[in-house]
Amino acid sequence: MGWLQRLFGQEKPENAQVNPEPAAPSEETGGETIPPERLGLEGEYDQSGLAKRVALAFDEDPSFDDIDTLWVAQLGSTVVLKGSVPSQDILDQLVNIASGVTGATDVQSDQVSIG
């Protein structure tokens, strides 16, 4: 089971992207541009957009497929990782990937245990 399915209960949309272009301002967004941390998988507004795009980024690396004890959340533009991972090296890789997602200004991993 992939990260998106496990964490958010959804399959990967056909046009899902880790760093999509934002949709044009619309009535739904009050004519405003969507903030990067609220950008969904297909460029739409999504309250949990950043966390979902981080999960998608983790899905794109098969070396993380066996990790099912880590969760991804967001506080504004901060990605929050919680749970446990097998090694510090894997945690460092995950933090690096999460940091590269558009809209992420920080990644908190102090709630992750190693082992």
DSSP file (Angstrom, degrees, kcal/mol; ACC not computed):
  #  RESIDUE AA STRUCTURE BP1 BP2  ACC     N-H-->O    O-->H-N    N-H-->O    O-->H-N    TCO  KAPPA ALPHA  PHI   PSI    X-CA   Y-CA   Z-CA
    1    1 A M              0   0    0      0, 0.0     2,-0.0     0, 0.0     0, 0.0   0.000 360.0 360.0 360.0 132.0    0.0    0.0    0.0
    2    2 A G     >  -     0   0    0      1,-0.1     4,-2.7     4,-0.0     5,-0.2  -0.188 360.0-104.5 -76.5 169.8    1.4    3.4   -1.0
    3    3 A W  H  > S+     0   0    0     52,-0.3     4,-3.0     2,-0.2     5,-0.4   0.913 119.2  50.4 -61.2 -46.7    1.9    6.4    1.2
    4    4 A L  H  > S+     0   0    0     51,-0.3     4,-2.2     1,-0.2     6,-1.2   0.917 114.1  45.3 -60.2 -43.4   -1.1    8.3   -0.2
    5    5 A Q  H  > S+     0   0    0      4,-0.2     4,-1.3     3,-0.2    -2,-0.2   0.934 117.3  43.5 -65.6 -46.4   -3.4    5.3    0.3
    6    6 A R  H  < S+     0   0    0     -4,-2.7    -2,-0.2     1,-0.2    -1,-0.2   0.907 124.6  32.3 -68.0 -43.2   -2.2    4.6    3.8
    7    7 A L  H  < S+     0   0    0     -4,-3.0    -3,-0.2    -5,-0.2    -2,-0.2   0.843 136.6  17.9 -86.1 -35.2   -2.1    8.2    5.1
    8    8 A F  H  < S-     0   0    0     -4,-2.2    -3,-0.2    -5,-0.4    -2,-0.2   0.414  93.5-122.0-122.0  -0.3   -5.0    9.8    3.2
    9    9 A G  S  < S+     0   0    0     -4,-1.3     2,-0.4    -5,-0.5    -4,-0.2   0.792  72.4 115.5  65.9  28.8   -7.1    6.9    1.9
   10   10 A Q        -     0   0    0     -6,-1.2    -1,-0.2     3,-0.0    -2,-0.2  -0.977  62.7-125.3-134.5 147.6   -6.8    7.9   -1.7
   11   11 A E        -     0   0    0     -2,-0.4     0, 0.0     1,-0.1     0, 0.0  -0.433  48.4 -85.9 -77.5 159.6   -5.3    6.4   -4.8
   12   12 A K        -     0   0    0     -2,-0.1    -1,-0.1     1,-0.1   -10,-0.0  -0.548  47.0-124.3 -68.5 120.6   -2.8    8.5   -6.8
   13   13 A P    >   -     0   0    0      0, 0.0     3,-1.8     0, 0.0    -1,-0.1  -0.323  22.2-113.4 -62.6 151.3   -4.8   10.7   -9.3
   14   14 A E  T 3  S+     0   0    0      1,-0.3    -2,-0.1    28,-0.0    28,-0.0   0.863 115.5  37.4 -54.8 -41.0   -3.7   10.3  -12.9
   15   15 A N  T 3  S+     0   0    0      2,-0.0    -1,-0.3    27,-0.0     2,-0.0   0.142  85.2 143.4-100.7  19.9   -2.3   13.8  -13.2
   16   16 A A    <   -     0   0    0     -3,-1.8     2,-0.3    26,-0.1    26,-0.2  -0.326  24.4-178.5 -64.8 139.5   -0.8   14.0   -9.6
   17   17 A Q        -     0   0    0     24,-2.5    26,-0.2     1,-0.1    39,-0.1  -0.988  34.4-137.1-138.2 146.8    2.4   15.8   -9.3
   18   18 A V  S    S+     0   0    0     -2,-0.3    84,-0.1     1,-0.3    -1,-0.1   0.902 108.9  21.5 -66.8 -41.1    4.8   16.5   -6.4
   19   19 A N  S    S+     0   0    0     82,-0.1    -1,-0.3    -3,-0.1    22,-0.1  -0.594  87.9 175.2-128.0  70.6    5.2   20.1   -7.5
   20   20 A P        -     0   0    0      0, 0.0    23,-0.1     0, 0.0    22,-0.1  -0.270  38.2-102.3 -73.8 161.0    2.2   21.0   -9.8
   21   21 A E        -     0   0    0      1,-0.1     2,-0.0    21,-0.1    -4,-0.0  -0.643  47.2-105.6 -75.5 138.6    1.5   24.4  -11.3
   22   22 A P        -     0   0    0      0, 0.0    22,-0.2     0, 0.0    -1,-0.1  -0.364  34.6-109.0 -66.4 146.1   -1.2   26.1   -9.3
   23   23 A A        -     0   0    0     20,-2.8    11,-0.4     1,-0.1     3,-0.1  -0.316  46.3 -87.0 -65.4 157.1   -4.6   26.3  -10.9
   24   24 A A        -     0   0    0      1,-0.1    -1,-0.1     9,-0.1     7,-0.1  -0.342  58.1 -84.0 -63.5 147.5   -5.7   29.8  -12.1
   25   25 A P        +     0   0    0      0, 0.0     2,-0.2     0, 0.0     8,-0.1  -0.239  63.0 171.7 -52.3 141.0   -7.4   31.9   -9.5
   26   26 A S      > -     0   0    0      6,-0.5     5,-3.4    -3,-0.1     3,-0.4  -0.809  50.9 -88.3-142.5 179.9  -11.1   31.1   -9.3
   27   27 A E  T > 5S+     0   0    0     -2,-0.2     3,-1.7     1,-0.2     5,-0.1   0.890 123.2  61.1 -60.2 -38.7  -14.3   31.7   -7.3
   28   28 A E  T 3 5S+     0   0    0      1,-0.3    -1,-0.2     2,-0.1     0, 0.0   0.851 110.7  38.7 -58.1 -35.3  -13.3   28.8   -5.1
   29   29 A T  T > 5S-     0   0    0     -3,-0.4     3,-1.5     3,-0.1    -1,-0.3   0.255 117.5-111.0 -99.1  12.1  -10.1   30.6   -4.0
   30   30 A G  T < 5S-     0   0    0     -3,-1.7    -3,-0.2     1,-0.3    -2,-0.1   0.781  71.4 -61.0  65.9  25.9  -11.8   34.0   -3.9
   31   31 A G  T 3 <S+     0   0    0     -5,-3.4    -1,-0.3     1,-0.3     2,-0.2   0.520 110.7 125.5  78.5   4.6   -9.9   35.1   -6.9
   32   32 A E    <   -     0   0    0     -3,-1.5    -6,-0.5    -6,-0.3    -1,-0.3  -0.588  68.1-105.8 -95.0 157.1   -6.6   34.6   -5.0
   33   33 A T        -     0   0    0     -2,-0.2    -9,-0.1    -8,-0.1    -1,-0.1  -0.583  44.3-105.2 -74.9 143.4   -3.6   32.5   -6.0
   34   34 A I        -     0   0    0    -11,-0.4     5,-0.1    -2,-0.2    -1,-0.1  -0.548  33.9-116.5 -73.3 128.5   -3.4   29.2   -4.0
   35   35 A P    >   -     0   0    0      0, 0.0     3,-2.0     0, 0.0     4,-0.2  -0.383  26.4-116.4 -61.7 144.2   -0.6   29.4   -1.3
   36   36 A P  G >  S+     0   0    0      0, 0.0     3,-1.1     0, 0.0    68,-0.1   0.817 114.2  55.5 -55.2 -34.1    2.1   26.7   -2.1
   37   37 A E  G 3  S+     0   0    0      1,-0.2    13,-1.7    66,-0.2    14,-0.2   0.644 109.2  48.0 -75.6 -12.1    1.4   24.8    1.1
   38   38 A R  G <  S+     0   0    0     -3,-2.0     8,-3.2    11,-0.2     2,-0.5   0.233  81.9 121.6-107.7  10.8   -2.3   24.5    0.1
   39   39 A L  B <   -A   45   0A   0     -3,-1.1     6,-0.2    -4,-0.2    14,-0.2  -0.652  54.2-143.6 -80.3 122.3   -1.6   23.3   -3.4
   40   40 A G    >   -     0   0    0      4,-4.1     3,-1.5    -2,-0.5   -23,-0.1  -0.044  31.9 -84.7 -79.0-176.7   -3.1   19.9   -4.1
   41   41 A L  T 3  S+     0   0    0      1,-0.3   -24,-2.5     2,-0.1    -1,-0.1   0.722 129.0  33.9 -63.2 -24.5   -1.9   17.0   -6.1
   42   42 A E  T 3  S-     0   0    0    -26,-0.2    -1,-0.3   -22,-0.1     3,-0.1   0.103 127.2 -87.5-120.7  21.6   -3.3   18.4   -9.3
   43   43 A G  S <  S+     0   0    0     -3,-1.5   -20,-2.8     1,-0.3    -9,-0.1   0.463  89.9 125.2  90.3   1.4   -2.8   22.1   -8.7
   44   44 A E  S    S-     0   0    0    -22,-0.2    -4,-4.1     1,-0.1     2,-0.3  -0.376  72.9 -84.5 -87.1 169.3   -6.1   22.6   -6.9
   45   45 A Y  B     +A   39   0A   0     -6,-0.2     2,-0.3    -2,-0.1    -6,-0.2  -0.593  53.6 168.1 -72.8 132.8   -6.7   24.1   -3.5
   46   46 A D    >   -     0   0    0     -8,-3.2     3,-2.2    -2,-0.3     4,-0.3  -0.921  35.7-145.6-150.1 121.1   -6.3   21.4   -0.7
   47   47 A Q  T 3  S+     0   0    0     -2,-0.3     3,-0.2     1,-0.3    -1,-0.1   0.827 108.4  35.1 -54.5 -34.7   -6.1   22.1    3.0
   48   48 A S  T 3> S+     0   0    0      1,-0.2     4,-2.3   -10,-0.1    -1,-0.3   0.000  83.1 125.5-107.0  26.1   -3.6   19.2    3.3
   49   49 A G  H <>  +     0   0    0     -3,-2.2     4,-2.4     1,-0.2   -11,-0.2   0.875  69.5  50.0 -56.9 -45.4   -2.0   19.7    0.0
   50   50 A L  H  > S+     0   0    0    -13,-1.7     4,-2.2    -4,-0.3    -1,-0.2   0.941 112.2  47.2 -61.9 -47.7    1.6   19.9    1.2
   51   51 A A  H  > S+     0   0    0    -14,-0.2     4,-2.3     1,-0.2    -1,-0.2   0.895 112.8  49.9 -61.9 -40.0    1.4   16.7    3.3
   52   52 A K  H  X S+     0   0    0     -4,-2.3     4,-2.2     1,-0.2    -1,-0.2   0.888 110.5  49.4 -66.5 -38.4   -0.3   14.9    0.4
   53   53 A R  H  X S+     0   0    0     -4,-2.4     4,-2.1    -5,-0.2    -1,-0.2   0.844 109.8  51.4 -71.6 -31.7    2.4   16.0   -2.1
   54   54 A V  H  X S+     0   0    0     -4,-2.2     4,-2.3     2,-0.2    -2,-0.2   0.925 109.6  50.3 -66.0 -44.1    5.1   14.9    0.4
   55   55 A A  H  X S+     0   0    0     -4,-2.3     4,-2.2     1,-0.2   -52,-0.3   0.902 109.9  50.8 -58.7 -41.3    3.4   11.5    0.6
   56   56 A L  H  X S+     0   0    0     -4,-2.2     4,-1.4     2,-0.2    -1,-0.2   0.904 108.0  52.2 -62.7 -41.6    3.4   11.4   -3.2
   57   57 A A  H  < S+     0   0    0     -4,-2.1     4,-0.3     1,-0.2    -2,-0.2   0.894 109.9  48.7 -62.1 -39.6    7.1   12.2   -3.3
   58   58 A F  H >< S+     0   0    0     -4,-2.3     3,-1.3     1,-0.2     6,-0.3   0.875 107.6  56.0 -66.4 -36.9    7.7    9.3   -0.8
   59   59 A D  H 3< S+     0   0    0     -4,-2.2    -1,-0.2     1,-0.2    -2,-0.2   0.815  98.5  62.5 -62.1 -30.6    5.6    7.0   -3.1
   60   60 A E  T 3< S+     0   0    0     -4,-1.4    -1,-0.2    -3,-0.2    -2,-0.2   0.589  93.5  68.5 -76.1  -9.5    7.9    7.8   -6.0
   61   61 A D    X   -     0   0    0     -3,-1.3     3,-2.0    -4,-0.3    -1,-0.1  -0.914  68.3-161.6-111.6 106.2   10.9    6.3   -4.3
   62   62 A P  G >  S+     0   0    0      0, 0.0     3,-1.5     0, 0.0     4,-0.3   0.676  82.6  76.0 -62.6 -16.6   10.5    2.5   -4.1
   63   63 A S  G 3  S+     0   0    0      1,-0.3     3,-0.2     2,-0.1    -5,-0.0   0.658  95.6  50.5 -69.4 -12.2   13.1    2.2   -1.3
   64   64 A F  G X  S+     0   0    0     -3,-2.0     3,-1.4    -6,-0.3    -1,-0.3   0.329  78.1 102.5-103.7   6.4   10.5    3.6    1.1
   65   65 A D  T <  S+     0   0    0     -3,-1.5    -1,-0.1     1,-0.3    -2,-0.1   0.801  78.5  53.5 -60.8 -31.0    7.7    1.2    0.2
   66   66 A D  T 3  S+     0   0    0     -4,-0.3     2,-0.7    -3,-0.2    -1,-0.3   0.532  83.1 100.2 -85.4  -5.4    8.3   -1.0    3.3
   67   67 A I    <   +     0   0    0     -3,-1.4     3,-0.1     1,-0.1    18,-0.1  -0.718  31.8 150.4 -85.7 114.5    8.0    1.9    5.8
   68   68 A D        +     0   0    0     -2,-0.7    -1,-0.1     1,-0.1    17,-0.1   0.123  57.2  74.8-128.1  20.0    4.6    1.9    7.3
   69   69 A T  S    S+     0   0    0     15,-0.3    15,-2.5     2,-0.0     2,-0.4   0.135  78.8  85.1-117.4  17.7    5.3    3.4   10.8
   70   70 A L  E     -B   83   0B   0     13,-0.3     2,-0.3    -3,-0.1    13,-0.2  -0.965  56.8-163.1-123.7 138.4    5.8    7.0    9.7
   71   71 A W  E     -B   82   0B   0     11,-3.3    11,-2.1    -2,-0.4     2,-0.5  -0.880   8.0-145.4-119.9 152.6    3.1    9.6    9.2
   72   72 A V  E     +B   81   0B   0     -2,-0.3     2,-0.3     9,-0.2     9,-0.2  -0.969  26.8 156.3-119.9 128.9    3.2   12.9    7.4
   73   73 A A  E     -B   80   0B   0      7,-2.5     7,-2.8    -2,-0.5     2,-0.4  -0.808  25.6-136.4-135.1 178.8    1.3   16.0    8.6
   74   74 A Q  E     -B   79   0B   0     -2,-0.3     2,-0.5     5,-0.2     5,-0.2  -1.000  11.9-164.3-143.3 145.3    1.6   19.7    8.1
   75   75 A L  E >  S-B   78   0B   0      3,-2.5     3,-2.0    -2,-0.4     2,-0.4  -0.902  76.5 -58.4-122.0  96.8    1.4   22.8   10.2
   76   76 A G  T 3  S-     0   0    0     -2,-0.5   -26,-0.2     1,-0.3     0, 0.0  -0.539 123.1 -15.1  64.3-119.2    1.1   25.6    7.7
   77   77 A S  T 3  S+     0   0    0     -2,-0.4    28,-2.7    -3,-0.1    29,-1.0   0.257 116.7 100.8-100.7  11.7    4.2   25.3    5.5
   78   78 A T  E <   -Bc  75 106B   0     -3,-2.0    -3,-2.5    26,-0.2     2,-0.4  -0.862  65.7-142.2 -99.0 126.7    6.0   23.0    7.9
   79   79 A V  E     -Bc  74 107B   0     27,-2.7    29,-3.2    -2,-0.5     2,-0.5  -0.736  16.1-157.1 -84.2 131.9    6.1   19.3    7.2
   80   80 A V  E     -Bc  73 108B   0     -7,-2.8    -7,-2.5    -2,-0.4     2,-0.4  -0.956   4.9-164.1-116.2 120.6    5.8   17.2   10.4
   81   81 A L  E     +B   72   0B   0     27,-2.8    30,-0.6    -2,-0.5     2,-0.3  -0.883  13.1 177.8-103.2 134.4    7.0   13.6   10.4
   82   82 A K  E     +Bc  71 111B   0    -11,-2.1   -11,-3.3    -2,-0.4     2,-0.4  -0.982  38.1  35.1-136.5 145.3    5.9   11.4   13.2
   83   83 A G  E    S-Bc  70 112B   0     28,-2.0    30,-2.8    -2,-0.3     2,-0.3  -0.935  86.1 -50.4 122.7-139.3    6.5    7.7   14.1
   84   84 A S  E     - c   0 113B   0    -15,-2.5   -15,-0.3    -2,-0.4    30,-0.2  -0.985  34.7-168.7-143.7 153.2    9.5    5.5   13.5
   85   85 A V  E     - c   0 114B   0     28,-2.2    30,-2.7    -2,-0.3     3,-0.0  -0.924  34.3-114.2-134.8 158.8   12.0    4.6   10.8
   86   86 A P  S    S+     0   0    0      0, 0.0     2,-0.3     0, 0.0    28,-0.1   0.805  89.6   6.1 -67.2 -30.6   14.7    1.9   10.6
   87   87 A S     >  -     0   0    0      1,-0.1     4,-2.0    27,-0.1     5,-0.1  -0.976  64.8-115.1-152.3 161.2   17.7    4.2   10.5
   88   88 A Q  H  > S+     0   0    0     -2,-0.3     4,-2.8     1,-0.2     5,-0.2   0.861 115.1  59.4 -64.2 -36.0   19.0    7.8   10.7
   89   89 A D  H  > S+     0   0    0      2,-0.2     4,-2.1     1,-0.2    -1,-0.2   0.914 106.1  46.7 -59.8 -44.1   20.1    7.5    7.1
   90   90 A I  H  > S+     0   0    0      2,-0.2     4,-2.5     1,-0.2    -1,-0.2   0.918 111.9  50.8 -65.2 -42.7   16.5    6.8    6.0
   91   91 A L  H  X S+     0   0    0     -4,-2.0     4,-2.7     1,-0.2     5,-0.2   0.922 109.1  51.5 -60.6 -43.3   15.2    9.6    8.1
   92   92 A D  H  X S+     0   0    0     -4,-2.8     4,-2.2     1,-0.2    -1,-0.2   0.900 110.3  49.3 -60.2 -40.8   17.7   12.0    6.6
   93   93 A Q  H  X S+     0   0    0     -4,-2.1     4,-2.4     2,-0.2    -2,-0.2   0.921 111.7  48.3 -63.6 -44.2   16.6   10.9    3.1
   94   94 A L  H  X S+     0   0    0     -4,-2.5     4,-2.7     1,-0.2    -2,-0.2   0.903 111.5  49.5 -64.4 -41.5   13.0   11.4    3.9
   95   95 A V  H  X S+     0   0    0     -4,-2.7     4,-2.3     2,-0.2    -1,-0.2   0.906 110.6  51.3 -62.8 -41.4   13.6   14.9    5.4
   96   96 A N  H  X S+     0   0    0     -4,-2.2     4,-1.0    -5,-0.2    -2,-0.2   0.916 111.8  46.1 -62.6 -44.0   15.6   15.8    2.3
   97   97 A I  H >< S+     0   0    0     -4,-2.4     3,-0.8     1,-0.2     4,-0.3   0.941 113.1  49.3 -63.8 -47.5   12.8   14.7    0.0
   98   98 A A  H >< S+     0   0    0     -4,-2.7     3,-1.4     1,-0.2    -2,-0.2   0.872 106.8  56.7 -60.9 -37.2   10.2   16.5    2.0
   99   99 A S  H 3< S+     0   0    0     -4,-2.3    -1,-0.2     1,-0.3    -2,-0.2   0.779 101.6  58.3 -64.6 -26.5   12.3   19.7    2.0
  100  100 A G  T << S+     0   0    0     -4,-1.0     2,-0.4    -3,-0.8    -1,-0.3   0.461  80.7 104.6 -85.2  -1.1   12.3   19.6   -1.8
  101  101 A V  S X  S-     0   0    0     -3,-1.4     3,-2.2    -4,-0.3   -82,-0.1  -0.682  84.5-103.9 -84.0 130.8    8.5   19.8   -2.1
  102  102 A T  T 3  S+     0   0    0     -2,-0.4   -63,-0.1     1,-0.3     3,-0.1  -0.255 106.6  26.4 -53.8 130.2    7.2   23.2   -3.2
  103  103 A G  T 3  S+     0   0    0      1,-0.3     2,-0.6    -4,-0.1    -1,-0.3   0.176  86.7 123.3 101.2 -16.4    5.7   25.1   -0.2
  104  104 A A    <   +     0   0    0     -3,-2.2    -1,-0.3     1,-0.2   -26,-0.2  -0.698  26.2 168.4 -81.7 117.0    7.8   23.3    2.5
  105  105 A T        +     0   0    0    -28,-2.7     2,-0.3    -2,-0.6   -27,-0.2   0.615  69.2   5.6-100.1 -16.5    9.6   25.9    4.5
  106  106 A D  E     -c   78   0B   0    -29,-1.0   -27,-2.7    -8,-0.1     2,-0.4  -0.980  59.1-144.9-159.9 155.5   10.7   23.5    7.3
  107  107 A V  E     -c   79   0B   0     -2,-0.3     2,-0.5   -29,-0.2   -27,-0.2  -0.980  13.3-157.2-128.9 119.2   10.6   19.8    8.1
  108  108 A Q  E     +c   80   0B   0    -29,-3.2   -27,-2.8    -2,-0.4     3,-0.1  -0.841  23.9 160.1 -96.0 125.9   10.2   18.7   11.8
  109  109 A S  E >   +     0   0B   0     -2,-0.5     3,-1.6   -29,-0.2    -1,-0.1   0.189  41.2 108.7-127.7  15.4   11.4   15.2   12.5
  110  110 A D  E 3  S+     0   0B   0      1,-0.3   -28,-0.1   -28,-0.0    -1,-0.1   0.601  76.4  60.0 -70.8  -9.7   11.8   15.4   16.3
  111  111 A Q  E 3  S+c   82   0B   0    -30,-0.6   -28,-2.0    -3,-0.1     2,-0.5   0.160  86.8  96.7-101.0  17.6    8.8   13.1   16.8
  112  112 A V  E <   -c   83   0B   0     -3,-1.6     2,-0.3   -30,-0.2   -28,-0.3  -0.920  60.1-155.5-109.6 129.4   10.4   10.3   14.8
  113  113 A S  E     -c   84   0B   0    -30,-2.8   -28,-2.2    -2,-0.5     2,-0.4  -0.752  12.9-130.6-100.7 152.9   12.2    7.5   16.6
  114  114 A I  E      c   85   0B   0     -2,-0.3   -27,-0.1   -30,-0.2   -26,-0.1  -0.847 360.0 360.0-103.2 134.3   15.0    5.4   15.1
  115  115 A G              0   0    0    -30,-2.7    -1,-0.2    -2,-0.4   -28,-0.1   0.422 360.0 360.0 122.5 360.0   14.9    1.6   15.2
